[in-house]
Amino acid sequence: MEIIWWLIVIASFIIGFAGLFFPVVPSVLMFWIGFLVYQFLINGETLSWMFWIIVFVLTVLVLFSDFIANSYFVKRYGGSKRGEYAAIIGVLIGMFIYPPIGIIVVPFVLVLIVELLNSKDVNQALRASVGSLLAFLSSAVFDAVVFTVMVVWFLLDALVF
């Protein structure tokens, strides 16, 4: 039975990483499923309290990284405050419209529209929209690093310590 539980843990991690390419997949939830299966169903093994604290903090960071990155990059590339809000709203809407394309295209288009309405400067609007695109890419890289840290920490805590 333990082999089945380990297969579930491994599958949940693989599905979690797949969420980097398919944002409709709840990546963080999948990692937590793997951690909880190990904690409660594999030979009574327990993960350290330090593991749970760090994984919780990393989870919060991942959940807010898309919103923070969009706001930061739109602002950095000359977008207005309204453009920042449009980027955040675009991420929320894009999660439900043809993922993963929606999470890339919807914020881009919304920022472009809002910035065009604000300044009528096409170049400035395009720059802010590109900032939204860079935000998605940087957030995906950040998530990949955090997920890797979570899995490595899990393996160390579960198998070494």
N, C-alpha and C positions, 0 to 999 in steps of 0.2 A: 504493500500500500504506500510505503514511503516513496517509492519510485514514481508513483502517480502524482503524489504531492509535489515532488521535485519537478516533474514535467509541467505541472500547472504553474509553478514558480517561474520556470524558464520561459514558458509560453507567454506568461503575463509580461515578462521583461521584453520579449521580442515584440509583442503587440504595442507595448509602451514606446519602444523606439520607432515603430512604424508610424506612430502618431506625429513624428516630426515631419513626415511626408504627407500624411493624411490627417489634417487638424480635427476632423470630425471624431477621431479616436481619442478617448479621454486618457492621454498618456500617463499623467500623474496617478490617476485612479488605478491603472493597470499595474504600476509599480507597487502601489500600496497593497493591492490584492496579493501580489507575490510575497511581500514582506509579512502580511498577516497570515497567509497560508503557512509560511515557515514558522512564524511565531506560535501559532495555535495547533497546527496539525502535523508537524514533523517532529516525531520523537520527543515531544515536550521541550524542545530546545527553545531558549529565549534569547532575544537580542537585547543588547545593553540599553540602559535608559539614555545614554549619550547618543546612541544611534537614533533612537526615536526623536530626541530633541532636534538633532541636526537634520534629519529627514523632514521633520515638520517645518523647520525654517526654510530649507531648500524648496519644499513644496509651495510655501507662500511666495517665495521669490519667483518660482516658475509661473505661478498663477497670475502674477502681476507683471511679468516681464514683457508680454506683448503690449500691454497698455502703456507702460513706462517707456519702452523703446519707441513706440509710435509717437508719443508726445515729444520725446527728446529729439528724434531725428527730424520730424516735421519742423520743429522750432529751429533746430540747427541749420536746416537748409532754407531758412527764411520764411517759413510759414507763420501765419498769424495764430492767435489764440483760438480763433474759430477753426482754423485748419487743424490744430492739435485735437480739438474736440471731434472734428469730422473724422480724423484718423482713428480715434478710440471707438467712435460709433461704427465706423466702417469695419473694424475688427470684429465687433460684436455681431453685426449683420452678416459679414462675410463668413463667419463660422457656420452659418446655416444655409448659405447660398453656394451650392456646388463646390464643397471643399475638395481639394485644397486651393483651387483656383480662386474661389470667392474671397478667401482671407488675404489674398494678394491683390486682386483686382478691385474689390469694393472699396477698401481704404484709399487706394490710388485714385480712383475715379471721384470719390467724395471729396478728397482733399483738393483735387484739381478743380472741381466745380466751385467749392467754397472759396478757394483762393482767386479764381477768375471773377467771382462775384465781388470779392473784397477789393481787389486791386486792378482788375482788367489787364494785368501784365501777364501774358502767356508764359514767358520765360520763367518768371518768378513762381507762377502756379505749377509749372512743370518741375521746377527744382524742389518745391515742397512735396509734390507727389512722389518724386524719386526718393525723397527722404522717407516717405511712408514705405516704399518698397525695400529700402535698405534696413528699415526697422524690422520688417518681417524676417529678412535674412539674418540679421544679427541676433534677433530673438531666437530663431531656430538653432543657431550655433550655440548660443548661451544655454538653451534647453538641452541640447545634446551633451554639452560639458557637464551640466548639473545631473542629468540622468546617468551619465557614466560614473560620476563621483558617487551617486547614490548606490549604484550596483556594485561598484568596487568596495565601498564601505560595507555594504551588506555582506558581500563574500568574505571580506576580512573578519567581520564580526561573527558570521555564521560558521565559517570553516577554520579560521585561524585562532581567534581569541576565545 
